[in-house]
């Protein structure tokens, strides 16, 4: 698939280019990004070059990973964040993102998530997008919930981060959650009725 560009009220979401390497490198020096995401730590400029020049374009070409750089439309084109959808199963993708420290707490990532997930549902098309973050990453969790993701529980040892397995929160978004049709038929599980209470023997 050829990279595409999305726009929101405050952002332009486009493919990362070689010109973004320095901005990616600077953003990923942030302690929070290195602590809570699976980027290499320490993060070297070569890591940024590999991510921007190899991982991102190959993901688009192969249809396996769709990564966008979020650019502040009103801020002279500054790179705000990276956000992507990684294919995991039939019509299922995992959402991942990080935001540069100076652009947090403005609702920008939730805005980007809403645009990218809607694109994923309508254009890939996907039937399920899930999000995972290590237990304790409350900022990422708040962003996912703000974008409409529904919590599904905790996955034990679900994330391998720098050689250590960690428990993670899991949430998911379905097209029907945002008023879109599902490509495949979906029949939600119905909780069985509670069995009647056993009769107590006479005492």
C-alpha positions in Angstrom: 0.0 0.0 0.0 1.2 3.5 -0.7 1.4 5.8 2.3 -1.5 8.2 2.7 -2.0 11.5 4.6 -4.8 12.2 7.1 -5.7 15.5 8.6 -7.5 16.4 11.8 -8.3 19.8 13.4 -4.8 20.3 14.6 -2.6 17.6 13.0 -1.4 16.3 9.7 -0.7 12.6 9.8 1.7 11.5 7.1 4.5 9.0 6.4 7.8 9.6 8.2 10.6 10.7 6.0 14.4 11.0 6.3 13.9 14.6 7.3 12.2 13.3 10.5 15.1 11.3 11.8 16.5 14.0 14.0 13.0 14.7 15.5 12.4 11.0 16.2 15.8 10.7 17.8 15.3 13.7 20.1 11.8 12.6 21.1 13.0 9.1 22.0 15.6 10.4 24.4 12.7 11.0 26.7 12.7 8.8 29.8 9.0 8.1 29.7 9.1 6.8 26.1 12.1 4.6 26.9 10.4 3.3 30.0 6.9 2.6 28.8 7.4 1.7 25.1 9.5 -1.0 23.4 11.9 1.4 21.7 15.5 0.5 22.2 17.1 1.9 25.4 19.4 3.6 25.2 18.1 5.1 21.9 20.8 5.9 19.4 20.5 8.0 16.2 21.0 4.8 14.2 17.8 3.4 15.8 15.9 6.5 14.5 17.5 6.0 11.1 16.5 2.3 11.0 13.0 3.0 12.1 12.3 5.9 9.7 14.2 4.6 6.7 13.6 0.9 6.9 10.8 -0.2 9.3 8.3 2.5 8.3 8.5 2.3 4.5 8.7 -1.5 4.5 5.7 -1.7 6.7 3.7 0.3 4.2 5.0 -1.6 1.2 4.3 -5.0 2.7 1.0 -4.0 4.3 2.1 -5.2 7.7 2.6 -1.9 9.6 1.1 1.5 8.9 3.1 4.2 10.7 2.2 7.9 10.7 4.2 10.9 11.9 1.8 13.4 13.5 2.8 17.0 12.6 1.5 20.1 14.3 -0.3 21.9 11.5 -0.2 25.3 13.3 3.3 24.8 14.7 5.6 25.1 11.7 5.5 21.4 10.9 7.0 20.2 14.1 6.8 16.4 14.6 4.5 15.8 17.6 4.2 12.0 17.7 4.4 8.7 15.9 1.3 6.4 15.7 0.9 3.2 13.9 -1.3 0.1 13.2 0.5 -3.3 13.2 -1.3 -6.2 11.6 -1.6 -9.1 14.0 -4.3 -11.4 12.5 -7.1 -11.4 9.9 -8.5 -7.9 9.9 -7.0 -7.3 13.4 -4.3 -4.7 14.2 -2.5 -3.4 17.3 -2.3 0.3 17.9 1.0 1.8 19.1 2.0 5.4 19.7 4.3 7.8 21.5 4.1 11.6 22.0 7.0 14.0 22.3 7.2 15.3 25.8 6.5 18.9 25.0 3.2 18.0 23.2 1.6 16.0 26.0 -1.6 16.8 27.9 -3.2 18.6 24.9 -5.4 15.8 23.6 -3.4 15.6 20.4 -2.8 11.9 20.6 -6.4 11.1 21.2 -7.2 13.2 18.1 -4.6 11.2 16.1 -5.9 7.9 17.4 -9.4 8.7 16.3 -8.3 9.6 12.8 -6.0 6.6 12.4 -8.5 4.0 13.7 -11.3 5.3 11.6 -9.0 5.0 8.6 -8.0 1.5 9.6 -11.7 0.4 9.8 -12.8 2.0 6.5 -9.7 1.5 4.3 -7.6 -1.5 5.3 -10.3 -2.7 6.4 -10.1 -3.9 10.0 -12.7 -5.4 12.3 -10.8 -5.0 15.6 -8.0 -2.7 16.8 -6.5 -3.5 20.1 -4.2 -1.5 22.4 -1.8 -2.8 25.0 0.3 -1.0 27.6 2.3 -2.1 30.6 0.3 -1.9 33.8 1.0 1.5 35.3 1.2 3.4 32.0 -1.8 5.5 33.0 -1.2 8.2 30.3 -1.4 5.8 27.5 -4.5 4.2 29.0 -6.2 7.5 29.4 -5.6 8.3 25.7 -7.0 4.9 24.6 -10.1 5.3 26.7 -10.6 8.9 25.5 -10.5 7.6 21.9 -13.3 5.0 22.7 -11.3 1.9 23.4 -13.1 -0.6 25.8 -11.0 -2.2 28.5 -10.8 -6.0 28.3 -8.6 -6.8 31.2 -5.0 -7.6 32.1 -2.7 -9.9 30.1 -0.1 -11.6 32.3 3.4 -11.3 30.8 1.9 -9.8 27.7 4.7 -7.4 26.8 8.4 -8.2 26.4 10.2 -4.9 27.0 14.0 -4.9 26.9 14.3 -8.6 27.9 11.7 -8.4 30.7 8.1 -9.7 30.5 5.6 -7.5 32.0 1.8 -7.6 32.6 -0.2 -5.3 30.4 -3.6 -3.7 30.2 -5.6 -4.6 27.1 -8.4 -2.6 25.5 -10.0 -2.8 22.0 -12.0 -0.7 19.6 -14.5 -2.3 17.1 -16.0 -0.4 14.1 -19.4 -0.7 15.7 -18.1 1.2 18.7 -17.9 4.3 16.5 -20.9 3.7 14.3 -19.2 1.8 11.4 -20.2 -1.6 10.0 -18.1 -4.6 10.6 -16.7 -6.5 7.6 -17.2 -9.9 9.2 -20.4 -10.8 11.1 -20.0 -10.3 14.8 -22.1 -12.1 17.4 -21.2 -10.9 20.9 -21.2 -13.4 23.7 -24.2 -13.4 26.0 -23.6 -14.1 29.6 -25.5 -17.2 30.7 -28.2 -16.8 33.2 -27.1 -17.5 36.8 -28.2 -21.0 37.9 -30.9 -21.1 40.5 -29.7 -21.2 44.1 -29.7 -24.7 45.5 -32.4 -25.5 47.9 -31.4 -25.7 51.5 -32.1 -28.9 53.3 -34.5 -28.7 56.3 -32.6 -28.4 59.5 
